[in-house]
Amino acid sequence: MVNPDGTVTYTPDADFFGADSFSYTASDGVASVAGSVTVTVTDVNDPPTAPGVLALEAAPGDVPPPVAIDDPEGDVVTVTVVDGTLPPGLTLNADGTWSGEATEQGTFVFAVEICDDAGACTGSVLSISIALLPATGVSAAFLARLGLIFVLFGWAVLRFINPIAPATTRR
């Protein structure tokens, strides 16, 4: 774009870097001169991307899924909690994964800063809901046997109520 003062403003396409050129013709109304300009656009480090607000749910013993982080250049990223409270028993690791086991239920909201190793950073607010389930202390095998007992007991009760029910119907 040629400005009123004769200077030229060059605006590359979004995310473009590398060499570009354009041609021009300058004229004073009597004579004209053609020329060309080559411009080198340097790469800019884009910050990592993360969800604006992330809602996670977990139960005791579950490890929540990692925070979804993407860096356009593939740089190594680091996640740091900057505000709020994490669920007791859980730790958000620098790579966005979790460790530990939640010990309290509730909804926990906290802010994180995510930086790539080239220094570009972005922020995100995360929310995680923990629902603690009571421990039953009952095994699946016991519950299966109990179900079979109820089925057999139900059949016996029906036979007791109607002991002469025919096995087949006669006409």
OpenMM code with the backbone's topology and positions (N, CA, C; nanometers):
from openmm import Vec3, app, unit

residues = "MET VAL ASN PRO ASP GLY THR VAL THR TYR THR PRO ASP ALA ASP PHE PHE GLY ALA ASP SER PHE SER TYR THR ALA SER ASP GLY VAL ALA SER VAL ALA GLY SER VAL THR VAL THR VAL THR ASP VAL ASN ASP PRO PRO THR ALA PRO GLY VAL LEU ALA LEU GLU ALA ALA PRO GLY ASP VAL PRO PRO PRO VAL ALA ILE ASP ASP PRO GLU GLY ASP VAL VAL THR VAL THR VAL VAL ASP GLY THR LEU PRO PRO GLY LEU THR LEU ASN ALA ASP GLY THR TRP SER GLY GLU ALA THR GLU GLN GLY THR PHE VAL PHE ALA VAL GLU ILE CYS ASP ASP ALA GLY ALA CYS THR GLY SER VAL LEU SER ILE SER ILE ALA LEU LEU PRO ALA THR GLY VAL SER ALA ALA PHE LEU ALA ARG LEU GLY LEU ILE PHE VAL LEU PHE GLY TRP ALA VAL LEU ARG PHE ILE ASN PRO ILE ALA PRO ALA THR THR ARG ARG".split()
positions = [
    Vec3(0.0853, -0.1154, 0.0000),
    Vec3(0.0000, 0.0000, 0.0000),
    Vec3(0.0913, 0.1235, 0.0000),
    Vec3(0.0599, 0.2177, -0.0870),
    Vec3(0.1362, 0.3423, -0.0938),
    Vec3(0.0643, 0.4468, -0.0093),
    Vec3(0.1362, 0.5028, 0.0845),
    Vec3(0.0806, 0.6056, 0.1731),
    Vec3(0.0872, 0.7428, 0.1053),
    Vec3(0.0058, 0.8392, 0.1528),
    Vec3(0.0055, 0.9739, 0.0928),
    Vec3(0.1429, 1.0411, 0.0922),
    Vec3(0.2280, 1.0059, 0.1888),
    Vec3(0.3608, 1.0690, 0.1931),
    Vec3(0.4629, 0.9981, 0.1041),
    Vec3(0.4185, 0.8960, 0.0271),
    Vec3(0.5074, 0.8269, -0.0656),
    Vec3(0.5725, 0.7027, -0.0084),
    Vec3(0.5569, 0.6772, 0.1214),
    Vec3(0.6124, 0.5551, 0.1793),
    Vec3(0.5217, 0.4371, 0.1466),
    Vec3(0.5781, 0.3198, 0.1595),
    Vec3(0.5034, 0.1980, 0.1295),
    Vec3(0.4876, 0.1177, 0.2575),
    Vec3(0.3662, 0.0679, 0.2814),
    Vec3(0.3392, -0.0206, 0.3951),
    Vec3(0.3156, -0.1607, 0.3404),
    Vec3(0.3919, -0.2555, 0.3910),
    Vec3(0.3797, -0.3948, 0.3484),
    Vec3(0.3220, -0.4754, 0.4638),
    Vec3(0.2116, -0.5448, 0.4409),
    Vec3(0.1493, -0.6291, 0.5425),
    Vec3(0.1387, -0.7714, 0.4870),
    Vec3(0.2165, -0.8649, 0.5417),
    Vec3(0.2102, -1.0030, 0.4914),
    Vec3(0.0821, -1.0719, 0.5386),
    Vec3(0.0491, -1.1823, 0.4738),
    Vec3(-0.0638, -1.2645, 0.5174),
    Vec3(-0.0350, -1.3189, 0.6568),
    Vec3(-0.1410, -1.3498, 0.7293),
    Vec3(-0.1264, -1.4055, 0.8642),
    Vec3(-0.0421, -1.5326, 0.8588),
    Vec3(0.0475, -1.5489, 0.9552),
    Vec3(0.1351, -1.6652, 0.9703),
    Vec3(0.2348, -1.6839, 0.8558),
    Vec3(0.2503, -1.5818, 0.7700),
    Vec3(0.3492, -1.5910, 0.6626),
    Vec3(0.4861, -1.5508, 0.7150),
    Vec3(0.5872, -1.6252, 0.6741),
    Vec3(0.7255, -1.5823, 0.6945),
    Vec3(0.8076, -1.6342, 0.5775),
    Vec3(0.9153, -1.5642, 0.5477),
    Vec3(0.9992, -1.5986, 0.4337),
    Vec3(1.0182, -1.4770, 0.3448),
    Vec3(1.0601, -1.5012, 0.2213),
    Vec3(1.0849, -1.3920, 0.1268),
    Vec3(0.9591, -1.3635, 0.0452),
    Vec3(0.9370, -1.2361, 0.0168),
    Vec3(0.8265, -1.1920, -0.0682),
    Vec3(0.8775, -1.0737, -0.1493),
    Vec3(0.8159, -1.0503, -0.2612),
    Vec3(0.8578, -0.9357, -0.3424),
    Vec3(0.7364, -0.8746, -0.4108),
    Vec3(0.7523, -0.7516, -0.4491),
    Vec3(0.6493, -0.6841, -0.5268),
    Vec3(0.7175, -0.5874, -0.6231),
    Vec3(0.6465, -0.5564, -0.7301),
    Vec3(0.6970, -0.4625, -0.8310),
    Vec3(0.6201, -0.3327, -0.8211),
    Vec3(0.6827, -0.2255, -0.8673),
    Vec3(0.6174, -0.0951, -0.8645),
    Vec3(0.6601, -0.0150, -0.9876),
    Vec3(0.5815, 0.0854, -1.0149),
    Vec3(0.6147, 0.1833, -1.1179),
    Vec3(0.5956, 0.3205, -1.0574),
    Vec3(0.6995, 0.4017, -1.0631),
    Vec3(0.6924, 0.5392, -1.0131),
    Vec3(0.6836, 0.6331, -1.1332),
    Vec3(0.5927, 0.7292, -1.1231),
    Vec3(0.5730, 0.8212, -1.2357),
    Vec3(0.5551, 0.9628, -1.1845),
    Vec3(0.6107, 1.0594, -1.2598),
    Vec3(0.5889, 1.2006, -1.2268),
    Vec3(0.4947, 1.2656, -1.3265),
    Vec3(0.4314, 1.1865, -1.4096),
    Vec3(0.3403, 1.2369, -1.5109),
    Vec3(0.4070, 1.2524, -1.6458),
    Vec3(0.5384, 1.2617, -1.6503),
    Vec3(0.6121, 1.2756, -1.7755),
    Vec3(0.6894, 1.1468, -1.8044),
    Vec3(0.7606, 1.1000, -1.7042),
    Vec3(0.8406, 0.9785, -1.7202),
    Vec3(0.8064, 0.8820, -1.6076),
    Vec3(0.8326, 0.7543, -1.6298),
    Vec3(0.8080, 0.6543, -1.5260),
    Vec3(0.9261, 0.5589, -1.5186),
    Vec3(0.9435, 0.5009, -1.4017),
    Vec3(1.0517, 0.4060, -1.3761),
    Vec3(0.9918, 0.2847, -1.3041),
    Vec3(1.0270, 0.1655, -1.3486),
    Vec3(0.9809, 0.0422, -1.2846),
    Vec3(1.0896, -0.0095, -1.1914),
    Vec3(1.0470, -0.0776, -1.0882),
    Vec3(1.1410, -0.1357, -0.9933),
    Vec3(1.0766, -0.2513, -0.9190),
    Vec3(1.1538, -0.3186, -0.8379),
    Vec3(1.0996, -0.4261, -0.7550),
    Vec3(1.1666, -0.4218, -0.6184),
    Vec3(1.0956, -0.4751, -0.5214),
    Vec3(1.1431, -0.4777, -0.3834),
    Vec3(1.1278, -0.6209, -0.3320),
    Vec3(1.2293, -0.6703, -0.2620),
    Vec3(1.2214, -0.8001, -0.1952),
    Vec3(1.2199, -0.7750, -0.0452),
    Vec3(1.1251, -0.8387, 0.0211),
    Vec3(1.1072, -0.8225, 0.1653),
    Vec3(1.1274, -0.9586, 0.2309),
    Vec3(1.2010, -0.9615, 0.3409),
    Vec3(1.2167, -1.0838, 0.4185),
    Vec3(1.1367, -1.0688, 0.5474),
    Vec3(1.0397, -1.1569, 0.5649),
    Vec3(0.9553, -1.1559, 0.6846),
    Vec3(1.0065, -1.2660, 0.7766),
    Vec3(1.0475, -1.2287, 0.8978),
    Vec3(1.1000, -1.3278, 0.9919),
    Vec3(0.9863, -1.3988, 1.0638),
    Vec3(1.0134, -1.5220, 1.1007),
    Vec3(0.9155, -1.6042, 1.1718),
    Vec3(0.8930, -1.5476, 1.3119),
    Vec3(0.7694, -1.5525, 1.3555),
    Vec3(0.7325, -1.5071, 1.4891),
    Vec3(0.6899, -1.6294, 1.5691),
    Vec3(0.7378, -1.6401, 1.6911),
    Vec3(0.6990, -1.7518, 1.7770),
    Vec3(0.5569, -1.7289, 1.8279),
    Vec3(0.4653, -1.8156, 1.7877),
    Vec3(0.3271, -1.8062, 1.8349),
    Vec3(0.3148, -1.8749, 1.9701),
    Vec3(0.2296, -1.8208, 2.0576),
    Vec3(0.2133, -1.8830, 2.1895),
    Vec3(0.1381, -2.0152, 2.1787),
    Vec3(0.1549, -2.1000, 2.2785),
    Vec3(0.0778, -2.2245, 2.2807),
    Vec3(-0.0710, -2.1935, 2.2930),
    Vec3(-0.1526, -2.2875, 2.2513),
    Vec3(-0.2966, -2.2715, 2.2670),
    Vec3(-0.3463, -2.3729, 2.3689),
    Vec3(-0.4470, -2.3307, 2.4424),
    Vec3(-0.5091, -2.4164, 2.5437),
    Vec3(-0.6564, -2.3810, 2.5478),
    Vec3(-0.7375, -2.4699, 2.6030),
    Vec3(-0.8794, -2.4376, 2.6119),
    Vec3(-0.9009, -2.3128, 2.6962),
    Vec3(-0.9962, -2.2282, 2.6552),
    Vec3(-1.0268, -2.1080, 2.7328),
    Vec3(-1.0772, -2.1449, 2.8707),
    Vec3(-1.1732, -2.2351, 2.8761),
    Vec3(-1.2233, -2.2882, 3.0028),
    Vec3(-1.2379, -2.4381, 2.9821),
    Vec3(-1.1786, -2.5136, 3.0695),
    Vec3(-1.1816, -2.6583, 3.0586),
    Vec3(-1.2521, -2.7151, 3.1803),
    Vec3(-1.3545, -2.7951, 3.1580),
    Vec3(-1.4247, -2.8592, 3.2689),
    Vec3(-1.3912, -3.0081, 3.2666),
    Vec3(-1.3369, -3.0566, 3.3742),
    Vec3(-1.3007, -3.1974, 3.3875),
    Vec3(-1.3805, -3.2590, 3.5005),
    Vec3(-1.4080, -3.3876, 3.4896),
    Vec3(-1.4737, -3.4599, 3.5982),
    Vec3(-1.3891, -3.5820, 3.6302),
    Vec3(-1.3820, -3.6132, 3.7566),
    Vec3(-1.3039, -3.7299, 3.7979),
    Vec3(-1.3624, -3.7874, 3.9251),
    Vec3(-1.3376, -3.9142, 3.9460),
    Vec3(-1.3762, -3.9830, 4.0690),
    Vec3(-1.2479, -4.0286, 4.1368),
    Vec3(-1.2554, -4.0629, 4.2643),
    Vec3(-1.1352, -4.1092, 4.3329),
    Vec3(-1.0709, -4.2251, 4.2573),
    Vec3(-0.9408, -4.2235, 4.2500),
    Vec3(-0.8684, -4.3272, 4.1780),
    Vec3(-0.8527, -4.2971, 4.0302),
    Vec3(-0.9369, -4.2063, 3.9777),
    Vec3(-0.9236, -4.1661, 3.8380),
    Vec3(-0.8131, -4.0629, 3.8254),
    Vec3(-0.7423, -4.0693, 3.7166),
    Vec3(-0.6471, -3.9637, 3.6839),
    Vec3(-0.7138, -3.8817, 3.5747),
    Vec3(-0.7383, -3.7528, 3.5997),
    Vec3(-0.8037, -3.6713, 3.4972),
    Vec3(-0.7212, -3.6700, 3.3687),
    Vec3(-0.7872, -3.6467, 3.2553),
    Vec3(-0.7117, -3.6401, 3.1300),
    Vec3(-0.6178, -3.5204, 3.1299),
    Vec3(-0.5101, -3.5272, 3.0520),
    Vec3(-0.4168, -3.4142, 3.0474),
    Vec3(-0.4846, -3.2888, 2.9929),
    Vec3(-0.4311, -3.1742, 3.0302),
    Vec3(-0.4785, -3.0475, 2.9755),
    Vec3(-0.4377, -3.0452, 2.8282),
    Vec3(-0.5341, -3.0186, 2.7407),
    Vec3(-0.5072, -3.0189, 2.5961),
    Vec3(-0.4294, -2.8941, 2.5575),
    Vec3(-0.3032, -2.9125, 2.5243),
    Vec3(-0.2148, -2.8012, 2.4902),
    Vec3(-0.1583, -2.8261, 2.3510),
    Vec3(-0.1515, -2.7199, 2.2724),
    Vec3(-0.0920, -2.7306, 2.1400),
    Vec3(-0.0001, -2.6115, 2.1189),
    Vec3(0.1150, -2.6356, 2.0625),
    Vec3(0.2052, -2.5265, 2.0277),
    Vec3(0.2244, -2.5295, 1.8766),
    Vec3(0.1945, -2.4187, 1.8084),
    Vec3(0.2011, -2.4176, 1.6618),
    Vec3(0.3362, -2.4606, 1.6047),
    Vec3(0.4444, -2.4285, 1.6749),
    Vec3(0.5772, -2.4658, 1.6259),
    Vec3(0.6252, -2.5992, 1.6824),
    Vec3(0.5461, -2.6608, 1.7685),
    Vec3(0.5861, -2.7874, 1.8290),
    Vec3(0.6856, -2.7721, 1.9424),
    Vec3(0.6945, -2.6507, 1.9994),
    Vec3(0.7873, -2.6276, 2.1106),
    Vec3(0.7429, -2.7057, 2.2344),
    Vec3(0.8372, -2.7330, 2.3229),
    Vec3(0.8068, -2.7945, 2.4520),
    Vec3(0.7356, -2.6897, 2.5370),
    Vec3(0.6274, -2.7294, 2.6036),
    Vec3(0.5502, -2.6348, 2.6847),
    Vec3(0.5595, -2.6695, 2.8323),
    Vec3(0.5367, -2.5679, 2.9148),
    Vec3(0.5361, -2.5833, 3.0595),
    Vec3(0.4088, -2.5208, 3.1136),
    Vec3(0.3387, -2.5958, 3.1994),
    Vec3(0.2152, -2.5480, 3.2613),
    Vec3(0.2451, -2.5128, 3.4063),
    Vec3(0.2016, -2.3925, 3.4479),
    Vec3(0.2231, -2.3468, 3.5847),
    Vec3(0.0914, -2.2949, 3.6405),
    Vec3(0.0524, -2.3426, 3.7585),
    Vec3(-0.0670, -2.2899, 3.8249),
    Vec3(-0.0308, -2.1529, 3.8818),
    Vec3(-0.1097, -2.0491, 3.8457),
    Vec3(-0.0785, -1.9135, 3.8909),
    Vec3(-0.1815, -1.8586, 3.9889),
    Vec3(-0.2998, -1.9207, 3.9965),
    Vec3(-0.4022, -1.8715, 4.0882),
    Vec3(-0.5055, -1.9812, 4.1108),
    Vec3(-0.5684, -1.9811, 4.2270),
    Vec3(-0.6732, -2.0773, 4.2565),
    Vec3(-0.6207, -2.1955, 4.3357),
    Vec3(-0.7077, -2.2944, 4.3530),
    Vec3(-0.6758, -2.4103, 4.4356),
    Vec3(-0.6976, -2.5382, 4.3566),
    Vec3(-0.5980, -2.6242, 4.3586),
    Vec3(-0.6116, -2.7566, 4.2986),
    Vec3(-0.6848, -2.8485, 4.3956),
    Vec3(-0.7491, -2.9533, 4.3447),
    Vec3(-0.8114, -3.0496, 4.4345),
    Vec3(-0.7052, -3.1127, 4.5248),
    Vec3(-0.7324, -3.1211, 4.6555),
    Vec3(-0.6364, -3.1849, 4.7455),
    Vec3(-0.6043, -3.3268, 4.6976),
    Vec3(-0.4762, -3.3586, 4.6980),
    Vec3(-0.4299, -3.4899, 4.6552),
    Vec3(-0.3875, -3.4960, 4.5096),
    Vec3(-0.4264, -3.3965, 4.4274),
    Vec3(-0.3879, -3.3948, 4.2864),
    Vec3(-0.2819, -3.2887, 4.2615),
    Vec3(-0.1905, -3.3196, 4.1727),
    Vec3(-0.0867, -3.2253, 4.1310),
    Vec3(-0.0930, -3.2124, 3.9798),
    Vec3(-0.0925, -3.0885, 3.9309),
    Vec3(-0.0850, -3.0642, 3.7871),
    Vec3(0.0628, -3.0523, 3.7512),
    Vec3(0.1120, -3.1482, 3.6742),
    Vec3(0.2532, -3.1511, 3.6371),
    Vec3(0.2833, -3.0464, 3.5300),
    Vec3(0.4099, -3.0138, 3.5147),
    Vec3(0.4530, -2.9109, 3.4195),
    Vec3(0.4175, -2.9455, 3.2752),
    Vec3(0.4001, -3.0752, 3.2443),
    Vec3(0.3665, -3.1145, 3.1071),
    Vec3(0.2159, -3.1226, 3.0822),
    Vec3(0.1340, -3.0825, 3.1816),
    Vec3(-0.0112, -3.0829, 3.1652),
    Vec3(-0.0792, -3.2105, 3.2093),
    Vec3(-0.0020, -3.3089, 3.2556),
    Vec3(-0.0611, -3.4321, 3.3068),
    Vec3(-0.0834, -3.4177, 3.4572),
    Vec3(-0.1604, -3.5092, 3.5128),
    Vec3(-0.1927, -3.5067, 3.6555),
    Vec3(-0.1227, -3.6216, 3.7257),
    Vec3(-0.0974, -3.6042, 3.8550),
    Vec3(-0.0490, -3.7142, 3.9377),
    Vec3(-0.1185, -3.7055, 4.0729),
    Vec3(-0.1228, -3.8187, 4.1409),
    Vec3(-0.1893, -3.8246, 4.2704),
    Vec3(-0.3313, -3.8752, 4.2576),
    Vec3(-0.4040, -3.8642, 4.3672),
    Vec3(-0.5435, -3.9081, 4.3722),
    Vec3(-0.6222, -3.8068, 4.4535),
    Vec3(-0.7356, -3.7649, 4.4010),
    Vec3(-0.8185, -3.6660, 4.4704),
    Vec3(-0.8670, -3.7216, 4.6034),
    Vec3(-0.8645, -3.6372, 4.7064),
    Vec3(-0.9088, -3.6803, 4.8389),
    Vec3(-1.0311, -3.6045, 4.8873),
    Vec3(-1.0716, -3.5012, 4.8147),
    Vec3(-1.1906, -3.4246, 4.8525),
    Vec3(-1.2756, -3.4009, 4.7293),
    Vec3(-1.4069, -3.3987, 4.7510),
    Vec3(-1.4957, -3.3709, 4.6391),
    Vec3(-1.5237, -3.2216, 4.6310),
    Vec3(-1.5731, -3.1805, 4.5177),
    Vec3(-1.6061, -3.0405, 4.4971),
    Vec3(-1.5621, -2.9953, 4.3591),
    Vec3(-1.5872, -2.8686, 4.3318),
    Vec3(-1.5445, -2.8079, 4.2064),
    Vec3(-1.4321, -2.7107, 4.2374),
    Vec3(-1.3230, -2.7240, 4.1668),
    Vec3(-1.2037, -2.6436, 4.1912),
    Vec3(-1.1700, -2.5662, 4.0641),
    Vec3(-1.1536, -2.4353, 4.0774),
    Vec3(-1.1237, -2.3477, 3.9638),
    Vec3(-0.9864, -2.2862, 3.9865),
    Vec3(-0.9028, -2.2893, 3.8839),
    Vec3(-0.7684, -2.2348, 3.8970),
    Vec3(-0.7204, -2.1852, 3.7612),
    Vec3(-0.6293, -2.0897, 3.7652),
    Vec3(-0.5723, -2.0323, 3.6435),
    Vec3(-0.4328, -2.0889, 3.6220),
    Vec3(-0.4002, -2.1124, 3.4963),
    Vec3(-0.2673, -2.1613, 3.4616),
    Vec3(-0.2045, -2.0700, 3.3567),
    Vec3(-0.0726, -2.0684, 3.3566),
    Vec3(0.0024, -2.0031, 3.2497),
    Vec3(0.0765, -2.1131, 3.1760),
    Vec3(0.0648, -2.1114, 3.0443),
    Vec3(0.1278, -2.2128, 2.9611),
    Vec3(0.2296, -2.1419, 2.8723),
    Vec3(0.3572, -2.1782, 2.8874),
    Vec3(0.4651, -2.1131, 2.8123),
    Vec3(0.5403, -2.2165, 2.7294),
    Vec3(0.5836, -2.1745, 2.6103),
    Vec3(0.6699, -2.2630, 2.5326),
    Vec3(0.8155, -2.2292, 2.5613),
    Vec3(0.9049, -2.3171, 2.5181),
    Vec3(1.0462, -2.2975, 2.5510),
    Vec3(1.1110, -2.1811, 2.4762),
    Vec3(1.0349, -2.1168, 2.3847),
    Vec3(1.0852, -1.9975, 2.3164),
    Vec3(1.0360, -1.8702, 2.3850),
    Vec3(0.9586, -1.8855, 2.4940),
    Vec3(0.9177, -1.7702, 2.5738),
    Vec3(0.7786, -1.7161, 2.5481),
    Vec3(0.7036, -1.7713, 2.4539),
    Vec3(0.5668, -1.7244, 2.4296),
    Vec3(0.4733, -1.7919, 2.5298),
    Vec3(0.3826, -1.7133, 2.5899),
    Vec3(0.2941, -1.7652, 2.6946),
    Vec3(0.1489, -1.7305, 2.6656),
    Vec3(0.0607, -1.8089, 2.7233),
    Vec3(-0.0823, -1.7823, 2.7184),
    Vec3(-0.1424, -1.8296, 2.8500),
    Vec3(-0.2591, -1.7776, 2.8844),
    Vec3(-0.3257, -1.8167, 3.0079),
    Vec3(-0.4543, -1.8911, 2.9800),
    Vec3(-0.4997, -1.9662, 3.0786),
    Vec3(-0.6244, -2.0403, 3.0674),
    Vec3(-0.6813, -2.0616, 3.2068),
    Vec3(-0.8137, -2.0710, 3.2137),
    Vec3(-0.8820, -2.1004, 3.3399),
    Vec3(-0.9361, -2.2424, 3.3300),
    Vec3(-0.9052, -2.3231, 3.4291),
    Vec3(-0.9485, -2.4620, 3.4307),
    Vec3(-1.0420, -2.4864, 3.5478),
    Vec3(-1.1348, -2.5767, 3.5285),
    Vec3(-1.2283, -2.6157, 3.6336),
    Vec3(-1.2322, -2.7677, 3.6361),
    Vec3(-1.2202, -2.8247, 3.7540),
    Vec3(-1.2281, -2.9700, 3.7669),
    Vec3(-1.3268, -3.0027, 3.8779),
    Vec3(-1.4189, -3.0941, 3.8485),
    Vec3(-1.5177, -3.1385, 3.9468),
    Vec3(-1.4815, -3.2792, 3.9911),
    Vec3(-1.4724, -3.2975, 4.1211),
    Vec3(-1.4402, -3.4277, 4.1787),
    Vec3(-1.5640, -3.4772, 4.2525),
    Vec3(-1.6096, -3.5967, 4.2181),
    Vec3(-1.7227, -3.6588, 4.2856),
    Vec3(-1.6711, -3.7839, 4.3548),
    Vec3(-1.6587, -3.7785, 4.4850),
    Vec3(-1.6097, -3.8938, 4.5598),
    Vec3(-1.7230, -3.9939, 4.5770),
    Vec3(-1.6990, -4.1160, 4.5369),
    Vec3(-1.7983, -4.2212, 4.5496),
    Vec3(-1.7682, -4.3005, 4.6756),
    Vec3(-1.8720, -4.3356, 4.7527),
    Vec3(-1.8456, -4.4117, 4.8750),
    Vec3(-1.7905, -4.5502, 4.8419),
    Vec3(-1.6984, -4.5961, 4.9215),
    Vec3(-1.6425, -4.7301, 4.9034),
    Vec3(-1.7441, -4.8320, 4.9518),
    Vec3(-1.7758, -4.9308, 4.8694),
    Vec3(-1.8763, -5.0300, 4.9075),
    Vec3(-1.8139, -5.1478, 4.9798),
    Vec3(-1.6919, -5.1830, 4.9483),
    Vec3(-1.6282, -5.2985, 5.0099),
    Vec3(-1.6902, -5.4295, 4.9644),
    Vec3(-1.7716, -5.4265, 4.8579),
    Vec3(-1.8390, -5.5455, 4.8083),
    Vec3(-1.7780, -5.5812, 4.6735),
    Vec3(-1.7396, -5.7061, 4.6580),
    Vec3(-1.6773, -5.7481, 4.5328),
    Vec3(-1.7825, -5.7740, 4.4261),
    Vec3(-1.7413, -5.7684, 4.3019),
    Vec3(-1.8309, -5.7948, 4.1896),
    Vec3(-1.8781, -5.9399, 4.1925),
    Vec3(-1.7915, -6.0329, 4.2340),
    Vec3(-1.8295, -6.1745, 4.2405),
    Vec3(-1.9418, -6.1944, 4.3418),
    Vec3(-1.9325, -6.1266, 4.4568),
    Vec3(-2.0373, -6.1375, 4.5574),
    Vec3(-2.1690, -6.0840, 4.5022),
    Vec3(-2.1640, -5.9702, 4.4335),
    Vec3(-2.2867, -5.9130, 4.3769),
    Vec3(-2.3474, -6.0057, 4.2723),
    Vec3(-2.2658, -6.0738, 4.1933),
    Vec3(-2.3171, -6.1674, 4.0935),
    Vec3(-2.3872, -6.2845, 4.1615),
    Vec3(-2.3270, -6.3392, 4.2687),
    Vec3(-2.3904, -6.4492, 4.3421),
    Vec3(-2.5211, -6.4036, 4.4063),
    Vec3(-2.5204, -6.2831, 4.4602),
    Vec3(-2.6407, -6.2288, 4.5227),
    Vec3(-2.7529, -6.2157, 4.4200),
    Vec3(-2.7198, -6.1717, 4.2999),
    Vec3(-2.8196, -6.1606, 4.1932),
    Vec3(-2.8777, -6.2961, 4.1582),
    Vec3(-2.7951, -6.3996, 4.1515),
    Vec3(-2.8415, -6.5346, 4.1218),
    Vec3(-2.9337, -6.5842, 4.2329),
    Vec3(-2.9019, -6.5561, 4.3575),
    Vec3(-2.9868, -6.5964, 4.4705),
    Vec3(-3.1235, -6.5308, 4.4582),
    Vec3(-3.1271, -6.4021, 4.4241),
    Vec3(-3.2557, -6.3334, 4.4090),
    Vec3(-3.3377, -6.3930, 4.2952),
    Vec3(-3.2742, -6.4310, 4.1860),
    Vec3(-3.3465, -6.4924, 4.0745),
    Vec3(-3.4051, -6.6259, 4.1185),
    Vec3(-3.3256, -6.7108, 4.1840),
    Vec3(-3.3753, -6.8406, 4.2298),
    Vec3(-3.4839, -6.8241, 4.3354),
    Vec3(-3.4662, -6.7289, 4.4267),
    Vec3(-3.5660, -6.7040, 4.5299),
    Vec3(-3.6965, -6.6571, 4.4662),
    Vec3(-3.6872, -6.5693, 4.3670),
    Vec3(-3.8068, -6.5210, 4.2976),
    Vec3(-3.8811, -6.6348, 4.2298),
    Vec3(-3.8094, -6.7281, 4.1675),
    Vec3(-3.8722, -6.8422, 4.1022),
    Vec3(-3.9415, -6.9299, 4.2062),
    Vec3(-3.8760, -6.9514, 4.3210),
    Vec3(-3.9351, -7.0340, 4.4262),
    Vec3(-4.0613, -6.9695, 4.4808),
    Vec3(-4.0633, -6.8392, 4.4993),
    Vec3(-4.1825, -6.7700, 4.5488),
    Vec3(-4.2957, -6.7847, 4.4494),
    Vec3(-4.2681, -6.7691, 4.3215),
    Vec3(-4.3736, -6.7836, 4.2206),
    Vec3(-4.4289, -6.9260, 4.2205),
    Vec3(-4.3444, -7.0261, 4.2360),
    Vec3(-4.3912, -7.1646, 4.2398),
    Vec3(-4.4738, -7.1896, 4.3659),
    Vec3(-4.4408, -7.1232, 4.4774),
    Vec3(-4.5154, -7.1386, 4.6010),
    Vec3(-4.6545, -7.0765, 4.5876),
    Vec3(-4.6635, -6.9604, 4.5228),
    Vec3(-4.7920, -6.8920, 4.5076),
    Vec3(-4.8845, -6.9719, 4.4173),
    Vec3(-4.8332, -7.0306, 4.3123),
    Vec3(-4.9152, -7.1049, 4.2182),
    Vec3(-4.8513, -7.2421, 4.1949),
    Vec3(-4.8626, -7.3334, 4.2939),
    Vec3(-4.7911, -7.4608, 4.2838),
    Vec3(-4.8438, -7.5531, 4.1750),
    Vec3(-4.9665, -7.5338, 4.1283),
    Vec3(-5.0200, -7.6259, 4.0282),
    Vec3(-5.0237, -7.5643, 3.8892),
    Vec3(-4.9447, -7.4636, 3.8694),
    Vec3(-4.9390, -7.4048, 3.7348),
    Vec3(-4.8823, -7.5090, 3.6406),
    Vec3(-4.9550, -7.5362, 3.5339),
    Vec3(-4.9068, -7.6390, 3.4414),
    Vec3(-4.7821, -7.5924, 3.3666),
    Vec3(-4.7012, -7.6893, 3.3343),
    Vec3(-4.5808, -7.6586, 3.2575),
    Vec3(-4.6173, -7.6275, 3.1138),
    Vec3(-4.7269, -7.6912, 3.0647),
    Vec3(-4.7749, -7.6635, 2.9293),
    Vec3(-4.9240, -7.6396, 2.9366),
    Vec3(-4.9775, -7.5801, 2.8386),
    Vec3(-5.1208, -7.5502, 2.8347),
    Vec3(-5.1904, -7.6557, 2.7498),
    Vec3(-5.3043, -7.7114, 2.8035),
    Vec3(-5.3832, -7.8095, 2.7287),
    Vec3(-5.5085, -7.7436, 2.6770),
    Vec3(-5.5595, -7.7954, 2.5686),
    Vec3(-5.6829, -7.7413, 2.5131),
    Vec3(-5.7944, -7.8343, 2.5335),
] * unit.nanometer
topology = app.Topology()
chain = topology.addChain("A")
for resn in residues:
    res = topology.addResidue(resn, chain)
    for name in ("N", "CA", "C"):
        topology.addAtom(name, app.Element.getBySymbol(name[0]), res)
